[in-house]
Amino acid sequence: MNPTIAIRMVGADFLKLRKKRGTLIWALVLTLAPLLIFFIVKAVQHSSSPAEHSPAGGIGGYQDALRVLAFFFGPLAGIMIGTDGGAGDLAAGVFRDLVVTGRSRLALFGARIPAAVGLTWLVVLAGYALTLIGTYALSSGTPTPGGALVVNGLLFTLFSTGVICVVAVGFASLTGSRPAALTVLIGWQLIASRILENIESLGSSRELILSQAIAHFSPISLNDGHGPRGGEVVTMSTGAAVAVTLAWIVIFAGLGAWRTRTMDA
Amino acid sequence: MDTGSQQPAIETSGLTKRFGERTALDGIDLQVPRGCAFGFLGPNGAGKTTIIRTLLGLTHATSGSMRLLGHPVPAERAQALQRVGAIVEEPRFHMHLTGRENLRIVAAVRSPETYARIEPALTRVGLAERAGHKVKSYSMGMRQRLGVARCLLADPLLLILDEPTNGLDPGGIQEFREMIRAMVEQEGRTVFISSHLLDEVEKTCDAAAIVDRGKIVTQGAIADLAAGGGARHELILGVDDRDRALALLGTSELVAEARPDDEGIRVVLAGDPQTAAQINAELVRAGVGVTRLEPVRHSLEQRFLQITSRLDADLVPEELKA
């Protein structure tokens, strides 16, 4: 396909998502509000009792905020936007109008992924900017993260949310229903995964859980007891983490593409 | 681009579509010539939307072959659809976007030059001033017009419109009809209209096919269809001596059939309509006073009901299949 057409198709899908005010506003609120609450509460605690409570910012505050953003609310934004990207045309009833242009259905599916990931990243970047503001403005003279950690933290956040968003696009395209995909993915990613990864008797099979594979690439420690996740990270090799992550992407994007190509429009 | 300009706009042969045990299309042989408005008539559930969906590749045919603008589909589906615009069932849009943005989305999927057609298309359907408003604020008629504008982005040689006047008020129907006729007569496009509204098809289309239970029952020019398959011309005669007139008409070579009815004498001509004058002259020469001579206008609706009621009784007339 002509690259100009590919870019325009991605731009068109981005437009559909960007103009979905409800989804975009909620994704921003769910990304920014927890970070704001986190920094405000920590700042109040620190100002009321500096000896008992560490500063809201600094390295400690950055790590906590990154956990909130990269492991919980960033992926939630990715799921919200990804499911809209995957099922939006079907829900609006315009998928058939795109099919009758003669354009390949796989191309129609393919354009959804970069558009959804792009918008998710914009939302997450706003969250990351807030994280950095809180980290440096509220450090109270304590050490702050260096440039390498800031960059690695950003890349990890983009990686984490991007992978989940691709899975969401694929799953929503497979089901054809945004509400169903949204419910299942939120239930799996934010509830079931958390429970399963803490069941030690499951052993190494927990390596198949996407959030665990993603966590392998985190630049910060996840098992220090400060984050939203209380359990230990399942130990796995980098190769296994890459394989599991790729498998989730390939399987769900593949299923979404297959369904888009074969369904009656 | 080779669009096979000498070939019919739509051509199907033995097109069959089954959903499990149910046969939705049963060996459809259809030919839609270029440069005309062609009606595809049938009652609800006859298979009208199914054939459109099959032609456009929205669903797969079980068997048979089809060509759009000379291109075999699905083999050359992409090339065929480059110059086809279609509205399947009611036109649907992203309600949270404006009319113009909805067209931009389709333009992005079509070729790059399509963007230049957005504003002319909006102007063509009379939506230029409302194009910046969200589609959710549009009336049904405006959405239909935006649907046509979306079709025009393809600069279509063939427009396929499924029940296009559904939900339109009488004024909207009139506007729509004029737009279709202009597309055919001034722009040379082919318009394929599926409808169960017989009056609408009769007023808008040059030719039509009648489909029922997945089969084409008859197809041809509207006047021929209404007349009953062939060119059947009828007159109502008012005379001062009915019995004598019937006797004369019964022996005339110009008359295929003459019978009394409530309005006078109904005469089926053996030849073309101009022979009515000769019949009048024969009666007058024989001393029969002619008080009324009126051509019978056949209604497609009458013919449609006649056909479908006969089908209902499982009396499929062989002559209609010709």
Boltz contact constraints between the chains, C-beta under 6 A:
constraints:
  - contact:
      token1: [A, 4]
      token2: [B, 112]
      max_distance: 6.0
  - contact:
      token1: [A, 8]
      token2: [B, 108]
      max_distance: 6.0
  - contact:
      token1: [A, 9]
      token2: [B, 108]
      max_distance: 6.0
  - contact:
      token1: [A, 9]
      token2: [B, 109]
      max_distance: 6.0
  - contact:
      token1: [A, 12]
      token2: [B, 105]
      max_distance: 6.0
  - contact:
      token1: [A, 12]
      token2: [B, 108]
      max_distance: 6.0
  - contact:
      token1: [A, 16]
      token2: [B, 94]
      max_distance: 6.0
  - contact:
      token1: [A, 19]
      token2: [B, 96]
      max_distance: 6.0
  - contact:
      token1: [A, 19]
      token2: [B, 97]
      max_distance: 6.0
  - contact:
      token1: [A, 20]
      token2: [B, 96]
      max_distance: 6.0
  - contact:
      token1: [A, 92]
      token2: [B, 94]
      max_distance: 6.0
  - contact:
      token1: [A, 93]
      token2: [B, 92]
      max_distance: 6.0
  - contact:
      token1: [A, 94]
      token2: [B, 92]
      max_distance: 6.0
  - contact:
      token1: [A, 96]
      token2: [B, 58]
      max_distance: 6.0
  - contact:
      token1: [A, 96]
      token2: [B, 88]
      max_distance: 6.0
  - contact:
      token1: [A, 98]
      token2: [B, 109]
      max_distance: 6.0
  - contact:
      token1: [A, 100]
      token2: [B, 56]
      max_distance: 6.0
  - contact:
      token1: [A, 100]
      token2: [B, 86]
      max_distance: 6.0
  - contact:
      token1: [A, 101]
      token2: [B, 109]
      max_distance: 6.0
  - contact:
      token1: [A, 101]
      token2: [B, 110]
      max_distance: 6.0
  - contact:
      token1: [A, 102]
      token2: [B, 78]
      max_distance: 6.0
  - contact:
      token1: [A, 102]
      token2: [B, 81]
      max_distance: 6.0
  - contact:
      token1: [A, 102]
      token2: [B, 82]
      max_distance: 6.0
  - contact:
      token1: [A, 103]
      token2: [B, 109]
      max_distance: 6.0
  - contact:
      token1: [A, 264]
      token2: [B, 59]
      max_distance: 6.0
  - contact:
      token1: [A, 265]
      token2: [B, 58]
      max_distance: 6.0
